Amino acid sequence: MKRLIINADDFGYSRAVNYGIIDAYTEGILTSTTLMTNMPAAEHAFRLGGDHPELGIGVHLTLTCGRPLVAGHHTLVDAKGNFKKNSHYQGKFHIDPEELYKEWQAQIEKFLSSGLTPTHLDSHHHVNHLEDVLPVFKTLANEYCLPVRNNFESAVTDYITTDYFQYEPDILLADNDEIIDTFGSAETIEVLCHPSYIDKALLNGSTYAMPRLEELDALTDDDINQRIQNDDRFRLITYRDLSRKGS
């Protein structure tokens, strides 16, 4: 059996993103999401999360979008106090690990202060696997005893995670036999997605906007939903279920 976590990144980015994620959950096969606690629509996402307690919600640790929660950073921000763009981290860069630890700890603590319980940790733009960032990410995962996304370059044995991480949600458009073959011997799989409606905040802030509508359409498509949910070879789960192998 393939136990699938279908996870939407960017909860909290904007109200349109939030509503798209909730519809993908209530009307489709989405099971999980991760929340950007530093973004303008984070409080809206917290409220929606409280209204849907069975939706798995983790923390989408953010370093490349919006503004930090902690004041006084020097290596994480640009001249205007915003996080540096993702392109800054494509080559050599300097980052103060203490600054990063304090910022990401604050993002986790803001999540906890909402009253919600996080299911896992991942990061925006996958920055957690960068060489200078990974030790901080691992430290926080250990301190908060949280599962993590399996987007590491080498095998991870010290953390609760899935057997396989699927970057492209288009796999859900394939027939079920092809999906089974793609995941091979993996029993637990996370499928990454970005379902959303479109608003001005998303259009102005993200280079990945319109494709989110297609992802939302696929995740809520009746034929895809029935094909996945009626096949005994699949079970839809969240990160809460990873420690329960038979769930």
C-alpha positions in Angstrom: 0.0 0.0 0.0 1.1 3.5 -0.8 0.3 5.9 2.0 0.1 9.4 0.5 0.6 12.8 2.1 -0.6 15.4 -0.4 0.9 18.6 1.0 0.2 22.2 -0.1 3.0 24.7 0.6 2.5 28.4 1.3 -0.6 28.4 3.6 -0.6 32.0 5.0 0.9 33.6 1.9 -2.4 35.3 0.9 -6.1 34.9 1.4 -6.5 33.5 -2.1 -3.8 30.9 -1.4 -5.5 30.0 1.9 -8.9 29.5 0.4 -7.5 27.4 -2.4 -5.8 25.1 0.0 -8.9 24.7 2.1 -11.0 23.9 -0.9 -8.4 21.4 -2.1 -8.8 19.8 1.3 -12.6 19.9 1.7 -13.4 19.3 -1.9 -10.5 17.2 -3.0 -7.6 14.9 -2.0 -5.3 17.3 -0.2 -4.4 16.1 3.3 -1.8 18.4 4.6 -0.3 21.9 4.3 2.5 24.0 5.7 2.1 27.5 7.0 4.3 30.6 6.6 3.9 32.3 9.9 5.6 35.5 8.8 3.3 36.3 6.0 0.4 38.8 6.0 -2.4 36.1 5.7 -0.9 33.9 8.5 -3.6 34.9 11.0 -6.3 34.1 8.4 -4.6 30.7 7.9 -4.6 30.0 11.7 -8.3 30.6 11.9 -9.0 28.4 8.9 -6.8 25.7 10.4 -8.7 25.9 13.6 -11.9 25.3 11.6 -10.5 22.2 10.0 -8.7 20.2 12.8 -8.2 17.0 10.7 -6.1 18.9 8.1 -2.5 18.3 8.8 -0.7 21.6 9.2 3.1 22.0 9.6 5.4 25.0 9.7 6.8 26.3 6.3 10.0 27.9 7.6 10.7 31.0 5.6 13.9 32.7 4.7 13.3 34.0 1.1 9.8 35.7 1.3 8.3 38.5 3.2 9.7 40.1 6.4 11.2 38.3 9.4 9.5 38.1 12.7 12.6 39.0 14.7 14.1 42.5 14.4 17.8 43.3 14.1 19.0 40.7 11.6 22.0 41.6 9.5 22.7 38.6 7.4 19.1 37.5 6.6 17.7 40.7 5.2 18.2 43.3 2.5 18.5 47.1 3.0 14.8 47.5 3.4 14.5 44.7 6.1 12.9 42.1 3.8 14.2 38.6 3.5 16.7 38.2 0.6 15.3 36.6 -2.5 15.8 32.9 -3.3 18.4 33.8 -6.0 20.7 35.1 -3.2 21.2 31.5 -2.0 22.0 30.0 -5.4 25.8 30.6 -5.1 28.1 31.5 -2.2 26.5 33.3 0.6 27.0 34.2 4.3 24.5 33.6 7.0 24.7 33.9 10.7 23.4 30.6 12.2 22.3 32.3 15.4 20.2 34.8 13.5 18.6 32.0 11.5 18.0 29.9 14.6 16.3 32.8 16.4 14.2 33.6 13.4 13.0 30.1 12.7 12.4 29.5 16.3 10.2 32.6 16.4 8.3 31.3 13.4 7.7 28.0 15.1 6.7 29.7 18.4 4.2 31.9 16.5 2.6 28.8 15.1 2.4 27.3 18.6 0.9 30.5 20.0 -2.0 30.1 17.6 -3.2 27.0 19.6 -2.6 24.7 16.6 -0.2 21.7 16.9 2.3 21.5 14.0 2.5 18.1 12.3 6.0 18.6 10.7 8.6 21.1 9.4 9.7 22.0 5.9 10.9 25.2 4.3 10.0 27.7 1.6 12.0 27.2 -1.6 13.6 24.1 0.0 16.3 26.2 1.6 16.5 23.8 4.6 18.9 21.5 2.7 21.5 24.2 2.0 24.8 23.3 3.6 24.8 26.4 6.0 21.1 26.1 6.8 20.6 22.4 7.3 22.3 22.2 10.8 19.8 24.8 12.1 16.9 23.0 10.5 17.9 19.7 12.1 18.5 21.3 15.5 15.0 22.8 15.5 13.4 19.5 14.3 15.1 17.8 17.2 14.2 20.4 19.8 10.5 20.4 18.8 10.4 16.7 18.1 8.8 17.2 14.7 8.8 15.1 11.5 10.5 16.6 8.5 10.1 16.7 4.7 12.4 14.2 3.0 14.0 16.6 0.5 17.6 15.9 1.7 20.3 15.0 -0.8 21.3 11.9 1.3 19.3 9.4 3.2 17.8 10.6 6.5 17.6 8.1 9.3 17.5 10.2 12.4 14.1 11.9 11.7 10.5 10.8 11.1 9.9 11.4 7.5 8.4 9.8 4.3 10.2 7.1 2.3 9.8 9.3 -0.9 9.3 12.9 -1.8 7.6 13.8 -5.0 8.4 17.3 -6.2 5.9 17.4 -9.1 2.1 17.0 -8.4 1.5 16.2 -12.1 2.1 12.5 -11.1 -1.5 12.5 -9.8 -2.7 12.9 -13.4 -1.1 9.6 -14.4 -3.0 6.3 -14.1 -2.7 4.5 -10.9 -0.4 1.8 -12.2 2.1 4.4 -13.3 1.9 6.2 -9.9 2.6 2.8 -8.2 5.6 2.2 -10.5 7.0 5.8 -9.9 7.1 5.3 -6.2 8.7 1.9 -6.4 9.2 0.2 -3.0 8.4 3.4 -1.0 5.4 2.9 1.4 5.0 6.5 2.5 5.2 9.4 0.0 4.7 13.1 0.2 3.4 14.8 -3.0 4.2 18.5 -3.0 1.6 20.9 -4.5 0.7 24.6 -4.5 -3.1 24.8 -5.1 -4.5 28.4 -4.9 -6.9 30.9 -6.2 -5.3 34.1 -7.5 -5.2 37.5 -5.9 -3.1 40.6 -6.3 -0.8 39.6 -3.4 0.1 36.4 -5.2 0.5 37.9 -8.6 2.7 40.7 -7.3 4.8 38.5 -5.1 5.3 35.1 -6.7 6.7 34.0 -10.1 4.6 30.8 -9.7 1.0 32.0 -9.8 -1.2 30.8 -12.6 -0.1 27.1 -12.5 -1.6 27.0 -9.0 -5.1 27.2 -10.5 -4.3 24.1 -12.5 -3.1 22.3 -9.4 -6.3 23.2 -7.5 -8.4 22.0 -10.4 -6.6 18.7 -10.5 -6.8 18.1 -6.7 -10.6 18.7 -6.7 -11.3 16.9 -10.0 -14.0 14.2 -9.4 -12.4 11.6 -11.6 -9.0 12.0 -10.0 -10.5 11.9 -6.6 -12.5 8.8 -7.2 -9.5 7.1 -8.9 -7.2 7.6 -5.9 -9.7 7.1 -3.1 -11.3 4.0 -4.5 -8.1 2.2 -5.1 -7.1 0.0 -2.1 -3.5 0.4 -3.0 -3.6 4.0 -1.8 -4.3 5.5 1.6 -4.4 9.3 2.2 -2.7 10.3 5.4 -1.0 13.2 7.1 2.4 13.5 8.9 0.5 12.7 12.1 0.2 9.1 10.8 3.8 8.4 10.0 4.7 6.9 13.4 1.7 4.6 13.0 2.8 2.2 10.3 -0.5 0.4 10.0 -2.7 3.5 10.0 
